[in-house]
Amino acid sequence: MKASMIVFPETRQRIDRYFRALTGKANVVPILAQINEHVVKLCGGDMREAYTNAKKFVEMNLAVFQYYGLDMPGFYYDIYNIEAEALGQRMNWAQNRMPDIDRQHPLIREHSDLDRLSPPDFKKSGRIPFVLEVMQRCYDLGLPVRIRFCSPFSLAVNIRGIEPLLMDILYAPKFAHRLLTFLTDEVLIPWVLAQREAIGQPGASGNGADAAGSPPIVTVEILEEFVMPYVTRMNEKIGNVTSMGYWGYSYLIRYPQKFRRMLELMAAVSPGLLMCLDPDVAITGPEPYVEFAIEKNIPLMLGLDTLLLQEGPIEKIVDRCRRYVQTGARVGRFVIFFNDLSINTPPEHVHAAVAAVRHFGKYPVEPYPLESFQMPSIPSFESFMKHYGASGSSSS
């Protein structure tokens, strides 16, 4: 199926709703979602083409975003891989999966390998041109452009391997710091600057992804010395840089001081939005994050579980949305996030989650009972595209 590059008027209204939510002025809780392979499957596209052809990538993602009626287009390529691949890290391509690091062949097997490493060419290395074209196409469509990067610790994991890096931290900390400093100063800072230059916005915010810097992979002490300081270093050098995607807080809930410290560290590197995700939120309940966000006067995003969205049932999805919305709305500046829509997630599950947030998340949020929700009629993706006259051809 061919998708369209048309941006519907209601899309722009929903985007505006998201930004209003960050200032406490939204009329309903906005919804964001990470959508990777699910987009390609829904559009009947080819996975390799989707992650190498910027035009196709933007077309498909924009169509699916509008089909589900989300509030902020994500355009999620494989964010964790771009810098590693540009440095020379081998990648794996599977037929029905987005590309991923070849973890059997890390780029840095010995400490001496770092001495042979050179910064990428930020115009042509790896798939950097693909990312820059995606950004330019979004900019040309008048859509918010997301400057993304793989945060220093997660990038180090991707080119060194998690076990070798943790051994470095324990037994060769000077090397670990040297690696992280190189990645921060010679790779990530220039990469963010290159993205800013590509769209002509030297002050645009850059958002890092750092899932590897999470318990139980790391301790709070490692976070304090080897993870967060390098995001802070980026921010000090080029400004307006944040990092998100941390998880594993439920492992710390039995240790209140460490749990608290984890949230403080997350807020320090993302002061504009605290992002807390399932499965941790489902385990601990949303209340600790809501109370922390209220105390710190920081917007809150709660992320809905990938497996729940995939497996359902719909009643459980709706109930989770209801609980998170009715609790999270107390913050005033609140956003719902779908952690990842997998390739096997049924579209009706996504529509149910969106409809549930819309129903229970109207401000002022009321404690409506679960039974008040009614599942809406769901158009197929094909009929949706035909309705907008988008199935025949596309434009750039």
JOVEN-V801322 format. One record per residue. N is the residue number from 1. PHI is phi as a letter, one per 30 degrees, with the letter a starting at -180 (none if undefined). PSI is psi in degrees with one decimal (NA if undefined). D_CENTER is the distance of its C-alpha to the mean C-alpha in Angstrom with 2 decimals. Layout:
n = [N N]
phi = [PHI PHI]
psi = [PSI PSI]
d_center = [D_CENTER D_CENTER]
//
This chain:
n = [1 2 3 4 5 6 7 8 9 10 11 12 13 14 15 16 17 18 19 20 21 22 23 24 25 26 27 28 29 30 31 32 33 34 35 36 37 38 39 40 41 42 43 44 45 46 47 48 49 50 51 52 53 54 55 56 57 58 59 60 61 62 63 64 65 66 67 68 69 70 71 72 73 74 75 76 77 78 79 80 81 82 83 84 85 86 87 88 89 90 91 92 93 94 95 96 97 98 99 100 101 102 103 104 105 106 107 108 109 110 111 112 113 114 115 116 117 118 119 120 121 122 123 124 125 126 127 128 129 130 131 132 133 134 135 136 137 138 139 140 141 142 143 144 145 146 147 148 149 150 151 152 153 154 155 156 157 158 159 160 161 162 163 164 165 166 167 168 169 170 171 172 173 174 175 176 177 178 179 180 181 182 183 184 185 186 187 188 189 190 191 192 193 194 195 196 197 198 199 200 201 202 203 204 205 206 207 208 209 210 211 212 213 214 215 216 217 218 219 220 221 222 223 224 225 226 227 228 229 230 231 232 233 234 235 236 237 238 239 240 241 242 243 244 245 246 247 248 249 250 251 252 253 254 255 256 257 258 259 260 261 262 263 264 265 266 267 268 269 270 271 272 273 274 275 276 277 278 279 280 281 282 283 284 285 286 287 288 289 290 291 292 293 294 295 296 297 298 299 300 301 302 303 304 305 306 307 308 309 310 311 312 313 314 315 316 317 318 319 320 321 322 323 324 325 326 327 328 329 330 331 332 333 334 335 336 337 338 339 340 341 342 343 344 345 346 347 348 349 350 351 352 353 354 355 356 357 358 359 360 361 362 363 364 365 366 367 368 369 370 371 372 373 374 375 376 377 378 379 380 381 382 383 384 385 386 387 388 389 390 391 392 393 394 395 396]
phi = [none c c c c d c d e d d d d d d d d d d d d d c i c d c a d d b c a c b c d e e d d d d i c c d d d d c b c d d d e d e d d d d d e d d d i d c b d c h d d d e d c d d d d d d j d d b c c c d c b d d b e d d d b d d c c b e d d d d c d c d d d d c b d h c e e e d d d e d d d d d d d i c e c c d b a d d e d d d d d d c c j d d e d d d d d d c b d d d e d d d d d e d d d c c d d d d d d d d d d d c i b d c d d c c c c b d d d b d d d b c d d d e d c c c d e d d e d e d d d b i h c b b b j d b i d d d c d d b e d d e d d e d d d d d d c b d c a d c b c d d d d d d d i d e d d d d d d d d d h b e b b c c d d d d d d d c i d e e d d d d d e e d d d d d d d d d j c b b c b c e a c d d c d d e d d d d d d d d d d d d d c d d d d c d d d e d d d b d d d c d d d d d e d d e c i c d d a b b c]
psi = [136.5 139.4 176.9 153.2 16.0 132.0 113.0 148.1 -38.6 -24.1 -46.1 -34.3 -39.1 -36.1 -43.4 -34.6 -41.1 -47.3 -32.4 -35.0 -33.8 -15.6 8.9 25.4 12.9 152.3 -12.5 152.2 123.3 160.7 128.0 160.6 142.8 120.7 116.6 -97.3 -30.0 -39.5 -47.7 -41.4 -44.3 -36.9 -5.3 31.1 177.0 131.2 -45.2 -42.1 -39.6 -32.2 16.2 -18.9 103.3 -38.0 -49.5 -41.6 -48.2 -42.4 -51.3 -45.2 -39.7 -41.5 -46.5 -39.6 -44.9 -32.0 -42.8 -9.9 39.2 170.8 -12.0 119.2 130.8 -41.5 59.0 99.6 -172.9 80.8 -35.1 -12.1 -19.9 -51.6 -39.8 -46.0 -41.3 -27.0 -15.8 3.7 132.8 146.4 156.6 134.2 120.6 157.6 -41.5 24.0 150.6 160.2 153.6 161.6 138.2 95.1 -8.7 -14.6 71.0 147.4 -37.0 98.0 -32.7 155.0 -34.3 -19.8 -28.1 -33.9 -23.5 -1.7 135.3 150.2 150.4 164.8 114.0 19.9 -24.5 -7.8 138.1 -132.5 23.8 -42.6 -35.7 -48.1 -44.4 -36.1 -38.1 -47.0 -43.2 -39.7 -39.4 -43.9 -43.1 -28.6 -3.2 21.8 151.0 129.7 127.4 115.1 115.9 156.5 158.3 119.4 156.1 -46.4 -45.6 -34.9 -40.6 -40.7 -40.7 -26.6 -10.2 -32.1 142.0 -44.5 -47.1 -38.3 -41.3 -36.2 -38.4 -44.5 -37.9 -42.6 -13.3 59.1 -29.6 -39.5 -43.0 -43.5 -36.1 -42.2 -47.7 -35.6 -43.4 -48.2 -37.9 -51.6 -36.6 -16.0 -59.9 -42.3 -49.0 -32.7 -43.1 -42.4 -37.9 -38.3 -40.6 -41.6 -37.3 -30.9 4.3 31.3 85.4 -17.2 9.2 145.4 145.5 131.7 119.9 153.6 130.6 47.2 -30.2 -21.1 52.3 149.0 147.1 8.7 -43.0 161.3 167.5 -35.1 -39.0 -39.5 -44.2 -31.4 -33.5 -10.3 -69.7 -36.5 -28.2 -27.8 -43.1 -39.9 -43.5 -45.5 -39.2 -33.6 -37.7 -8.4 155.1 46.6 134.6 171.1 137.9 -172.0 9.5 150.4 -170.7 10.2 -26.6 -23.8 -20.5 -2.1 -25.0 -9.9 84.3 -39.2 -41.4 -39.3 -46.6 -43.3 -37.5 -46.4 -38.4 -41.0 -41.4 -42.8 -31.1 -36.1 -1.5 67.8 -15.1 -11.2 118.6 119.6 116.7 130.3 153.2 154.7 -6.4 -44.4 -37.9 -32.8 -45.4 -17.6 154.4 -12.9 -43.8 -35.6 -35.0 -47.3 -40.7 -44.1 -39.6 -44.4 -42.8 -3.7 52.8 139.1 151.9 137.7 124.8 133.0 131.7 140.0 134.3 -47.3 -37.9 -44.7 -31.8 -48.8 -26.8 -150.3 171.8 -38.3 -38.1 -37.1 -47.2 -41.8 -41.3 -43.6 -44.1 -47.0 -45.2 -40.0 -46.8 -28.0 -46.6 -29.8 -16.4 -24.6 -31.1 -43.0 97.6 141.6 143.3 141.2 133.1 113.1 -47.2 129.5 107.0 168.4 -22.3 9.9 121.4 135.3 -33.5 -28.4 -39.0 -46.4 -37.7 -43.0 -43.3 -46.7 -36.6 -43.0 -40.9 -39.4 -50.9 -15.1 18.4 130.7 141.2 132.6 128.0 156.3 59.0 141.8 158.8 -34.4 -14.1 -12.1 136.2 129.4 127.0 166.3 137.1 116.3 148.7 159.8 -38.5 -44.9 -33.8 -47.0 -38.3 -36.5 -36.3 10.7 32.4 5.5 -14.7 -46.2 169.6 158.0 158.8 NA]
d_center = [25.91 25.42 22.91 23.51 22.41 23.78 21.80 23.41 24.69 23.02 19.61 20.40 21.65 18.50 16.46 19.19 18.86 15.33 16.77 19.85 18.06 17.02 20.78 21.92 23.43 21.63 23.93 21.43 18.16 15.38 12.79 9.25 7.85 5.78 9.00 10.24 13.86 14.61 14.85 17.28 19.35 19.75 20.91 23.09 21.80 22.11 19.17 20.45 21.23 17.84 16.25 19.22 20.45 18.51 20.74 20.19 16.43 16.35 19.13 17.62 14.18 16.10 18.60 16.40 14.47 17.99 19.41 17.33 17.85 14.36 14.23 11.68 11.19 7.77 9.53 7.13 9.66 9.87 8.24 10.08 13.30 14.26 16.13 17.63 18.96 20.33 22.13 23.76 21.87 22.87 20.45 20.97 20.84 21.50 22.72 20.20 17.15 14.85 16.19 15.80 17.62 21.29 21.47 25.23 25.79 23.95 24.70 26.27 28.70 31.18 30.99 33.09 30.43 28.61 31.78 31.54 27.97 27.67 24.83 23.48 24.89 22.17 23.74 24.32 23.04 21.12 18.67 18.27 20.40 18.14 15.11 17.60 19.09 15.93 15.53 19.26 19.38 16.84 18.97 22.10 21.05 20.59 16.89 14.59 13.60 10.30 11.40 9.02 10.43 10.56 12.04 15.75 16.15 13.68 15.27 18.61 17.94 17.17 20.44 22.60 21.62 20.75 24.38 25.99 23.70 24.49 28.12 27.96 26.73 29.65 32.36 31.48 29.39 30.74 29.30 25.85 25.98 27.33 24.55 21.84 23.90 24.26 20.57 19.89 22.92 23.57 20.25 17.26 19.26 20.98 17.85 16.33 19.88 20.22 17.27 18.81 22.13 21.07 20.38 23.13 21.23 22.08 20.60 17.18 14.38 12.23 8.89 8.73 6.81 9.66 9.82 13.37 14.54 14.95 18.16 20.11 19.22 20.21 22.46 22.18 24.75 22.69 19.76 22.38 23.94 21.62 17.98 17.81 20.83 19.31 16.41 19.33 21.36 18.99 19.05 22.81 23.41 21.43 20.16 17.22 14.63 12.15 10.08 7.73 6.68 10.45 12.38 16.07 17.63 19.83 21.63 22.79 23.95 27.48 27.54 27.11 27.34 24.65 22.35 23.04 22.57 19.11 18.04 19.97 18.29 14.77 16.24 17.99 15.06 13.14 16.24 14.99 12.64 12.77 9.88 11.73 10.95 13.38 15.51 16.38 16.69 18.82 20.96 21.63 21.42 19.46 22.46 21.90 18.61 20.27 23.33 21.56 19.67 23.06 24.85 22.65 22.40 18.63 16.32 14.55 11.54 12.32 10.26 12.53 13.42 12.75 16.44 17.75 16.28 17.79 21.08 21.86 24.49 23.81 25.83 23.61 20.41 22.26 23.59 20.25 18.97 22.32 22.26 18.88 19.78 23.31 22.48 19.44 21.28 23.67 21.36 22.03 18.73 16.39 13.34 12.43 9.07 9.52 7.68 8.50 11.58 13.65 16.37 18.89 17.58 20.48 19.85 22.15 19.90 17.10 19.83 21.24 18.14 17.81 21.57 21.65 19.32 21.41 24.58 24.08 21.93 24.55 25.68 27.82 26.24 29.11 29.52 30.06 30.98 29.01 31.91 31.38 28.45 29.49 27.49 27.48 28.79 26.19 26.77 25.99 23.61 26.77 28.70 25.93 25.97 29.77 30.00 28.42 30.54 27.68 28.81 31.41 30.01 27.22 27.42 25.61]
//
